[in-house]
């Protein structure tokens, strides 16, 4: 019986480890994809002066601690609202659900939003928008917060990988209008994961 429990434990740990490796590989791929887009003159959103001196975005080291499994709570009775941005533009969103999770022994809740306007590109029907700020905002990461792209989960759990957190376009150029993360999504913890701040913006 003792050996059975040891084997069960080893199997469990190997599965978890393999799952972590998958998430880490996905995080690395996302970061490489982001750098490729910024390095390509046809897809970059950098201003010409910044593009000329661009050598790649800076990222926090990928850390599996910041890949969290959260309880997903749908909020079907929410009313649409106009989300403030860095300009006069006010896109309409509706709060779709909440992600409840723990990190470093503390409990957190993040709201996830869905645009009320359909996306032009197919495949985004289940897209959720997750903007947030944390204690690195303005102290290592962009002061205006960062974003995560999520998909509506089938069940009541959702994986949030902060290693995939990226900057709004406003972090790179004043030409863009970017949503401002709501105060309810201000995390009182340092999320040292994802893309870091970019120069003067």
Backbone as a ProteinNet text record, in pm:
[ID]
protein_1_A
[PRIMARY]
XXXXXXXXXXXXXXXXXXXXXXXXXXXXXXXXXXXXXXXXXXXXXXXXXXXXXXXXXXXXXXXXXXXXXXXXXXXXXXXXXXXXXXXXXXXXXXXXXXXXXXXXXXXXXXXXXXXXXXXXXXXXXXXXXXXXXXXXXXXXXXXXXXXXXXXXXXXXXXXXXXXXXXXXXXXXXXXXXXXXXXXXXXXXXXXXXXXXXXXXX
[TERTIARY]
83.8	0	86.6	196.7	286	341.9	380.4	436.7	332.9	207.4	99.5	86.4	91.1	78.3	198.9	316.9	437.7	426.9	383.8	368.1	260.6	150.8	42.5	92.4	172.1	226.4	319.1	406.5	500.5	426.6	321.2	242.4	175	116.9	49.1	145.1	263.2	361.8	410.8	427.3	474.3	371.2	240.5	133.8	132.7	143.8	144.4	264.3	380.7	501.5	486.6	429.9	410.1	314.2	211.5	115.8	184	266.4	340.5	431.6	498.4	587.7	511.4	389.4	306.9	274.7	232.6	199.8	322.5	437.5	559.9	598.6	584	613.3	520.5	393.2	297.2	334.4	378.7	419.5	537.8	636.9	754.5	714.1	623.1	578.3	507.3	425.2	354.3	451.8	554.9	653	733.2	768.2	839.7	752.1	624.8	531.8	519.3	511.6	500.2	624.1	740.8	865.2	875.8	827.4	828.8	740	624.3	534	596	664.5	725.8	849.6	915.3	1037.8	1010.7	889.7	852.7	801.7	865.2	821	677.8	625.4	488.5	383.7	424.8	328.2	356.9	471.2	506.1	413.9	390.4	312.8	405.6	536.2	632.8	644.7	671.4	702.3	835.6	855.1	976.6	1106.3	1113	1236.1	1263.1	1157.1	1172.8	1202.7	1140.2	1162	1306.7	1364.3	1501.3	1598.5	1569	1658.2	1603.5	1504.3	1438.5	1521.7	1543.1	1618.7	1540	1413.5	1330.8	1267.7	1150.6	1081.6	1147.5	1134.2	1185.2	1070.3	1097.4	998.1	1053.2	964.2	1002.9	1032.8	1121	1145	1014.3	993.2	871.9	871.5	759.8	749	615.4	621.4	497.5	409.3	468.3	387.7	275.3	301.2	203.2	111.6	107.4	5.8	-93.6	-210.3	-303.6	-432	-482.9	-613.7	-716	-808.7	-904.9	-1045.5	-1125.2	-1266.8	-1336.6	-1410.2	-1476.1	-1624.3	-1664.6	-1803.5	-1867	-1966	-2035.1	-2125.3	-2135.9	-2218.5	-2319	-2423.4	-2514.8	-2604.9	-2615.2	-2708.6	-2643.9	-2518.8	-2447.6	-2501.9	-2498.6	-2542.3	-2421	-2433.8	-2323.2	-2284.2	-2157.5	-2108	-2003.4	-1973.7	-1870.7	-1739.7	-1640	-1511.2	-1425	-1374.8	-1288.2	-1159.3	-1107.8	-980.9	-890.4	-775.5	-680.5	-719.8	-825.3	-878	-1027.2	-1096.6	-1241.7	-1319.8	-1252.6	-1318.1	-1368.8	-1491.8	-1549.1	-1615.5	-1539.4	-1597.1	-1691.8	-1792.3	-1891.8	-1855.2	-1852.3	-1825.7	-1934.4	-1936.4	-2020	-1934.2	-1949.5	-1876.8	-1935.7	-1851.1	-1898.9	-1880.7	-1776.8	-1752.8	-1638.6	-1613.1	-1506.7	-1416.3	-1287.9	-1190.1	-1144.4	-1169.1	-1130.8	-1010.4	-902.2	-780.8	-698.5	-600.8	-508.2	-366.4	-287.7	-148.4	-70.1	36.4	117	31.7	-66.1	-149.2	-256.6	-274.1	-376.6	-482.1	-605.7	-715.9	-740.4	-765.6	-788.2	-907.6	-963.8	-1073.5	-1045.7	-1056.1	-1042.5	-1170.1	-1214.6	-1331.8	-1287.5	-1363.3	-1337.8	-1453	-1420.5	-1518.9	-1532.6	-1650.8	-1677.3	-1727.7	-1674.1	-1720.3	-1862.6	-1943.2	-2079.8	-2082.9	-1972.4	-1963.8	-1892.6	-1949.1	-1882.9	-1749.2	-1653.5	-1522.3	-1527.3	-1445.1	-1440.6	-1384.7	-1286.5	-1221.9	-1298.2	-1315.9	-1379.5	-1288.9	-1349	-1271.5	-1261.5	-1320	-1314.3	-1448.9	-1540	-1673.2	-1670.5	-1570.5	-1562.6	-1449.1	-1408.5	-1296.7	-1339.7	-1258.3	-1279.4	-1157.1	-1182.4	-1079.3	-1050.2	-922.7	-882.7	-773.9	-812.8	-714.8	-688.2	-565.3	-535.7	-415.3	-407	-287.2	-241.7	-117.1	-63.6	47.4	116	216.6	342.6	354.8	466.8	430.7	302.9	259.5	327.5	409.9	488.9	618.6	642.8	764.5	813.7	841.8	888	802.5	671.8	581.3	513.6	443.3	380.1	280.4	289	206.2	57.7	20.9	-120.1	-181.9	-106	-158.2	-127.4	-168	-144.1	-271.4	-268.1	-386.2	-355.8	-462.8	-457	-573.6	-550	-656.1	-701.4	-829.8	-884.4	-997.3	-1031	-1143.9	-1247.9	-1374.5	-1480.2	-1460.9	-1443.7	-1424.4	-1556	-1544.6	-1664.7	-1719.9	-1632.7	-1675.4	-1662.4	-1629.8	-1622.4	-1479.7	-1381.4	-1242.8	-1181.3	-1084.9	-1016.3	-868.6	-781.5	-637.4	-596.2	-532.9	-479.9	-328.1	-266.3	-120.5	-67.2	-23	27.3	156.5	222.1	341	306.5	177.9	132	81.3	94.1	46.5	123.2	50.6	114.3	69.1	145.3	115.7	9.2	-71.5	-156.4	-69.3	-123.4	-45.5	3.9	-67.7	-27.8	108.5	153	284.8	395.7	361.1	460.7	444.4	324.1	301.8	176.3	183.4	68.2	-36.4	-9.4	-104.3	-229.5	-223.6	-330	-421.4	-541.4	-639.8	-653.8	-630.7	-626.8	-721.7	-791.4	-876.9	-796	-859.1	-797.6	-850.8	-765.3	-813	-896.6	-1011.4	-1095.5	-1029.9	-1066.6	-1005.1	-1026.7	-1137.5	-1165.4	-1062.4	-986.7	-883.9	-743.8	-733	-602.5	-558.6	-456.2	-407.7	-300.8	-322.3	-225.9	-118	-48.3	61.6	147.9	275.3	363.2	351.1	298.3	290	413.6	523.6	649.3	651	564.5	548.9	498	527.8	481.6	576.3	528	610.5	636.4	754.3	792.6	766.8	800.2	777.3	864	820.3	892.2	929.3	1049.5	1107.1	1025.1	1010.8	961.7	810.1	734.9	590.1	523.6
-121.3	0	125.3	121.7	236.9	269.8	166.1	188.9	243.6	205.2	256.2	406.7	454.3	597.5	673.6	611.5	676.5	689	581.7	584.6	684	689.2	783.6	926.3	952.7	1086.3	1125.6	1031.1	1059.7	1083	1005.5	1023.2	1158.4	1194.8	1324	1437.6	1431.7	1538.5	1546.3	1431.5	1432.3	1494	1470.1	1530.6	1681.2	1726.2	1869.3	1934.7	1868	1922.8	1935.1	1832.2	1834.8	1946.7	1967.8	2075.3	2211	2227.2	2352.7	2377.4	2272.3	2285.6	2331.4	2282	2323.7	2471.7	2517.1	2658.2	2746.5	2701.3	2779.4	2790	2680.9	2683.1	2779.5	2780.1	2872.5	3017.1	3042.1	3177.4	3224.3	3136.3	3171.1	3199.6	3117.9	3136.7	3270.3	3307.8	3435.8	3552.4	3542.3	3649.7	3661.3	3548.3	3550.1	3610.7	3575.5	3628.3	3779.3	3828.2	3971.8	4044.4	3989.6	4052.6	4051.8	3945.2	3938.6	4047.5	4069.6	4172.6	4311.8	4334.9	4465.8	4485	4375.9	4384.9	4393.7	4362.2	4362	4500.5	4567	4701.2	4704.8	4590.3	4586.3	4570.6	4522.8	4500.4	4581.2	4645.8	4718.4	4837.5	4868.9	4989.2	5096	5068.1	5162.9	5285.4	5399.6	5519.9	5497.8	5562.7	5539.3	5553.1	5652.2	5673.8	5556.8	5508	5394.9	5265.6	5249.6	5127.9	5118.3	5231.3	5234.2	5179.5	5201.3	5157.3	5037	4970	4860.5	4732.7	4673.4	4548	4440.4	4461	4361.5	4415.1	4362.9	4400.1	4330.7	4391.3	4329.6	4260.3	4140.5	4063.4	4023.2	4011.9	3947.7	3800.4	3737.9	3594.2	3515.9	3419.9	3339.2	3261.1	3269.8	3210.7	3138.5	3007.1	2928.7	2971.3	3043.1	3091.7	3183.2	3251.3	3346.7	3285.3	3154.2	3082.6	3028.2	3091.3	3056.3	2995.3	2900.3	2843.4	2913.3	2985.3	3065	3006.7	3031.8	2997.2	3104.5	3061.5	3155.8	3166.5	3287.6	3314.2	3405.5	3355.5	3436	3540.2	3656.5	3765.1	3807.8	3728.8	3750.9	3874	3933	4044.9	4182.1	4185.4	4313.2	4394.1	4525.6	4614.7	4666.8	4685.9	4742.9	4881.4	4915.4	5045.9	5094.2	5221.6	5280.9	5283.9	5214.1	5205.9	5327.5	5398.2	5514.3	5471.1	5560.8	5536.7	5657.8	5652.3	5762.8	5879.4	5862.3	5970.3	5982	6051	6068	5944.5	5849.4	5727.1	5647.3	5595.8	5518.2	5391.1	5284.9	5159.7	5098.9	5027.4	4968.9	4823.8	4794.5	4659.3	4619.2	4490.8	4441	4346.2	4355.4	4262	4123.8	4028.2	3894.5	3797	3819.7	3727.6	3772.9	3695.4	3723.9	3601.8	3627.4	3521.9	3534.6	3431.7	3430.4	3337.1	3388.3	3307	3353.2	3272.4	3304.4	3310.2	3401.4	3416.9	3464.4	3394.8	3426	3431.5	3343.3	3335.5	3441.8	3522.2	3626.3	3596.2	3636.1	3612.8	3736.6	3714	3823.2	3792.6	3899.6	3887.7	3982.5	3932.9	4015.4	4006.5	4118.9	4121.7	4104.8	4028.2	4008.1	4067	4129.2	4204.5	4152.1	4173.4	4135.1	4256.7	4279.1	4391	4364.8	4469.3	4454	4461.5	4504.5	4513.5	4389.5	4325	4206.1	4242.4	4150.4	4172.8	4148	4222.1	4207.7	4072.4	4022.9	3896.9	3778.6	3671.2	3552	3484.8	3412.6	3343	3414.7	3532.7	3610.4	3615	3524.1	3526.1	3500.9	3425.2	3393.7	3469.7	3580.6	3658.9	3742.1	3739.2	3822.6	3911.6	4032.8	4133.6	4145.3	4132	4138.8	4244	4368.8	4473	4476.2	4503.9	4508.8	4599.2	4643	4709.6	4631.3	4653.2	4586.3	4673.3	4625.2	4707.6	4729.9	4663.7	4694.9	4808	4844.7	4947.9	5080.1	5127.6	5247.1	5218.8	5093.3	5054.3	4921.1	4922.4	4801.7	4767.4	4786.8	4767.1	4900.3	4903.1	5026.6	5079.5	5208.6	5269.5	5264.8	5254.5	5250.8	5112.7	5015.6	4880.1	4794.6	4668.8	4574.1	4495.4	4422.1	4349.1	4199.7	4120	3977.6	3940.7	3852.8	3799.8	3666.1	3653.8	3530.5	3480.4	3354.3	3293.5	3248.5	3253.6	3208.3	3059.1	3021	2878.6	2801.6	2673.1	2590.1	2562.9	2550.4	2519.5	2638.2	2607.7	2713.4	2739.7	2702.7	2737.6	2804	2890.4	2959.8	2973.6	2951	2966.3	3107.6	3176.2	3309.9	3301.5	3328.4	3323	3465.1	3518.3	3655.6	3670.4	3559.7	3567.6	3617.2	3610.5	3656.9	3801.4	3867.9	4005.5	4096.6	4180.8	4270.7	4414.5	4506.7	4648.8	4696.2	4794.1	4860.5	4938.6	4967.3	5039.2	5174.6	5232.9	5364.3	5360.5	5242.4	5231	5259.5	5253.5	5267.8	5394.9	5448.9	5567.7	5640.5	5772.2	5854.4	5859.7	5793.2	5794.1	5711.3	5626.7	5529.3	5568	5513	5528.6	5394.1	5392.2	5264.6	5264	5152.3	5140.6	5156.3	5216	5233.1	5124.5	5041.9	4935.1	4991.4	4930.7	4979.6	4954.8	5036	5025.2	4888.2	4823.6	4691.8	4587.3	4617.3	4525	4569.8	4644.8	4685.1	4581.4	4504.7	4398.1	4451.2	4432.7	4480.2	4375.1	4345.3	4249.8	4279.8	4247.1	4268.1	4148.4	4175	4071.2	4085.1	4024.2	4033.7	3925.3	3944.3	3850.2	3928.8	3879.3	3946.9	4055.9	4140.5	4245.2	4357.2	4416.2	4525.1	4659.5	4766.3	4901.8	4927.2	5024.1	5055	5202.9	5230.8	5364.8	5479.2	5580.7	5710.3	5720.4	5626	5641	5607.7
0	0	0	77.3	85	-52.9	-128.6	-261.7	-357.3	-336.7	-422.4	-406.9	-281	-256.5	-312.6	-301.5	-355.8	-507.4	-572.6	-718.1	-759.7	-682.9	-713.3	-701.2	-598.3	-578.2	-692.4	-730.9	-840	-970.7	-995	-1117.8	-1118.2	-1002.5	-990.8	-1019.4	-957	-974.2	-1117.7	-1183.6	-1321.8	-1412.7	-1384.8	-1465.1	-1448	-1320.4	-1293.4	-1360.5	-1349.9	-1410	-1561.4	-1623.9	-1768.7	-1807.5	-1725.4	-1753	-1741.5	-1637.2	-1620.8	-1740.5	-1786.6	-1901.1	-2025.3	-2040.6	-2154.5	-2145.9	-2027.1	-2009	-2030.2	-1979.1	-1994.7	-2141.8	-2215.2	-2358.7	-2431.3	-2392.6	-2453.4	-2422.3	-2299.7	-2260.3	-2344.3	-2361.8	-2442.2	-2586.5	-2639.4	-2778.1	-2794.5	-2696.6	-2703.3	-2700.5	-2617.6	-2609.6	-2738.4	-2797.8	-2925.2	-3035.1	-3035	-3134.1	-3121.3	-2997.7	-2973	-3023.5	-2995.3	-3041.5	-3193.7	-3256.4	-3402.6	-3463	-3402.9	-3452.7	-3439.2	-3328.5	-3306.5	-3394.7	-3430.7	-3511.1	-3659.8	-3700.8	-3842.7	-3882.7	-3979.3	-4018.6	-4071.4	-4115.4	-4167.3	-4057.2	-3940.4	-3833	-3706.8	-3697.7	-3575.9	-3552.3	-3425.9	-3391.4	-3332.1	-3333.5	-3280	-3369.1	-3306.2	-3383	-3454.6	-3570.4	-3650	-3570.9	-3484	-3408	-3312.3	-3247.9	-3155.9	-3231.5	-3348.1	-3426	-3473.3	-3505.9	-3555.6	-3452	-3324.3	-3216.9	-3140	-3196.9	-3125.2	-3130.6	-3012.8	-3004.5	-2931.1	-2912.7	-2845.1	-2718.5	-2687.6	-2564.1	-2445.4	-2328.7	-2206.6	-2134.2	-2083.4	-2010.3	-1874	-1777.9	-1653.1	-1682.7	-1605.5	-1625.9	-1612.9	-1699.8	-1692.8	-1561.5	-1490.8	-1358.4	-1347.7	-1321	-1313.3	-1196	-1098.4	-986.5	-1034.9	-1145.7	-1197.3	-1303.3	-1307.3	-1385.5	-1284.3	-1273.4	-1166.6	-1223.1	-1150.4	-1182.8	-1095.4	-1156.9	-1083.5	-1095.5	-995.1	-1003.1	-1086.5	-1188	-1278.1	-1241.5	-1206.6	-1167.7	-1271.9	-1342.6	-1443.2	-1376.5	-1439.8	-1385.8	-1492.8	-1513.8	-1626.6	-1614.8	-1496.5	-1477.8	-1490.6	-1533.6	-1547	-1664.8	-1649.8	-1757.5	-1834.7	-1964.9	-2043.3	-1991.2	-2009.6	-1965.9	-2063.5	-2057.5	-2142.3	-2065.5	-2117.7	-2049.9	-2083.2	-1982.4	-2007.9	-2078.5	-2160.2	-2228.7	-2211.6	-2271.1	-2262.2	-2352.3	-2431.4	-2515.5	-2489	-2577.1	-2561.2	-2607.4	-2666.3	-2711.6	-2592.2	-2600.8	-2491.1	-2545.5	-2563.6	-2612.9	-2509.5	-2558.9	-2468.7	-2435.7	-2308	-2259.2	-2160.1	-2129.6	-2021.3	-1938.3	-1807.8	-1721.6	-1740.4	-1780	-1812.3	-1695.5	-1614.9	-1505.3	-1416.6	-1313.2	-1218.4	-1204.8	-1188.1	-1161.5	-1016.9	-936.4	-795.9	-780	-722.4	-709.8	-590.3	-554.7	-445.4	-498.8	-441.8	-481.4	-359.9	-327.6	-209.3	-82.3	-73.6	46.5	56.8	-47.6	-46.6	-152.7	-124.3	-217.2	-303.1	-432.7	-526.8	-616.8	-670.5	-766.9	-882.7	-1003.9	-1123.6	-1206.5	-1257.1	-1345.2	-1489.8	-1565.8	-1708.2	-1787.2	-1900.6	-1975.8	-2118.6	-2173.6	-2312.5	-2387	-2504.7	-2586.7	-2635.1	-2635.2	-2686.2	-2837.8	-2897.6	-3042.4	-3097	-3198.2	-3253.4	-3317.3	-3307.8	-3367.8	-3518.2	-3589.7	-3735.2	-3775.8	-3697.9	-3733.3	-3672.5	-3748.9	-3692.9	-3590	-3497.5	-3396.4	-3264	-3256.2	-3132.6	-3060.6	-3097.8	-3039.3	-2888.3	-2840.8	-2698	-2629	-2687	-2634.9	-2513.7	-2408.4	-2290.5	-2269.3	-2224.2	-2204.7	-2055.2	-2019.1	-1878.6	-1859.6	-1829.5	-1799	-1648.4	-1608.7	-1465.5	-1437.9	-1315	-1263.9	-1141.1	-1101.6	-983.2	-925.9	-826.1	-758.7	-841	-955.6	-1045.8	-1141.7	-1149.6	-1244.3	-1210.8	-1301.8	-1277.4	-1204.7	-1169.3	-1099.2	-1155	-1283.6	-1351.2	-1471	-1458.5	-1571.9	-1603.9	-1715.5	-1762.3	-1658	-1630	-1526.7	-1554.9	-1682.2	-1719.4	-1711.8	-1661.9	-1649.6	-1770.9	-1760.5	-1869.2	-1898	-2009.6	-2055.3	-2067.2	-2058.6	-2087.8	-2177.7	-2272.2	-2357.2	-2299.8	-2276.9	-2222	-2310.7	-2291.6	-2362	-2260.2	-2297.9	-2207.9	-2182	-2056.8	-2028.2	-2036.6	-2059.2	-2064.8	-1925.2	-1827.5	-1692.2	-1599	-1472.5	-1371.6	-1325	-1409.4	-1380.5	-1503.1	-1478.4	-1587.4	-1550.8	-1647.1	-1625.9	-1664.5	-1571.3	-1598.5	-1595	-1707.7	-1718.5	-1729.7	-1617.4	-1616.4	-1696.3	-1728.1	-1813	-1953.7	-1989.4	-2120.1	-2116.2	-2001.6	-1989.5	-2084.5	-2156.1	-2253	-2230.2	-2282.7	-2266.5	-2365.2	-2325.3	-2424	-2522.1	-2637.2	-2738.2	-2688.2	-2592.4	-2540.9	-2472.8	-2433.6	-2371.8	-2471.7	-2601.6	-2706.9	-2789.6	-2792.2	-2873.3	-2826.9	-2827.3	-2788.8	-2899.9	-3011.6	-3123.7	-3094.1	-2991.8	-2969.3	-2853.4	-2858.8	-2752.3	-2682	-2551.6	-2479.3	-2360.3	-2338.2	-2219.3	-2090.6	-1991.1	-1860	-1767.2	-1710.1	-1621.8	-1506.9	-1480	-1370	-1234.5	-1134.8	-1002.8	-940.1	-973.8	-916.7	-959.6	-1065.4	-1114.1	-1077.4	-967.4	-916.1	-813.5	-846.5	-759.5	-664.7	-535.2	-436.1	-413.2	-521.4	-520.6	-642.8	-636	-750.8	-846	-964.1	-1066.8	-1155.1	-1111.3	-1185.6	-1292.1	-1390	-1500.8	-1620.7	-1739.6	-1860.4	-1904.9	-1993.8	-2053.5	-1953.1	-1961.1	-1872	-1939.6	-1868.7	-1920	-2043.6	-2124.8	-2246.9	-2247.9	-2206.4	-2221.7	-2168.8	-2252.3	-2208.4	-2199.1	-2252	-2261.5	-2129.8
[MASK]
+++++++++++++++++++++++++++++++++++++++++++++++++++++++++++++++++++++++++++++++++++++++++++++++++++++++++++++++++++++++++++++++++++++++++++++++++++++++++++++++++++++++++++++++++++++++++++++++++++++++++

